[in-house]
């Protein structure tokens, strides 16, 4: 699925963690702090980074070596989320080249947004702290949909909010569920291979229309498309 050389995109939609923003430093800080309090040795940062994509429950399991069957698991998960909420926006960084890309989208008057499985409680203050210019014209989280990714609902709602036809919109993500959602919505899709990809997983198997090995490559690719 490609646009003609003369055509431009209606909109660009990003996944959040591991695609638009590197949030792993904040998760790493929280998890290592949790390990210290429980007198456990620190983990390799790369091990934490590779687990971010699987959410809070997986991170708590990694941090404390317990499963959700543990009677204290929910308590630890809530504590983890409270600490993460306090850390929001303090260490997260936009991936290289993507602020420049968003500036260019603004110059071209192409709207952009975010469709994420991160709950609004965390996604909205993070986006505010990062202070994009222009700001995202939509932020779709599980709060706004019935079915999160890999269901296409959040991507389709993003296209609707941004005033774009799905076939003329691009969705970018760093997980198979992102590409499945984008493809099912009828969007062009880009796999962000630089993101939080688990060991042994090959983003080339996700059936995205394009693959970006780095955020700079993603920026260059989208610059050509707009």
Secondary structure, DSSP 8 states (H G I E B T S, - for coil): ----TT---SEEEE-SBTTTEE-HHHHHHHHHHHHHHTT-----HHHHHTTGGGHHHHHHHHHHS--TTSTTHHHHHHHHHHHHHHHTTTS-EE-TTHHHHHHHHHHTT-EEEEE-SS-HHHHHHHHHHHT-SS--SEEE-GGG-SS-TTSTHHHHHHHHHHT--GGGEEEEESSHHHHHHHHHHT-EEEEETTSS--TT--GGGG--SEEESSHHHHHHHHHHH-
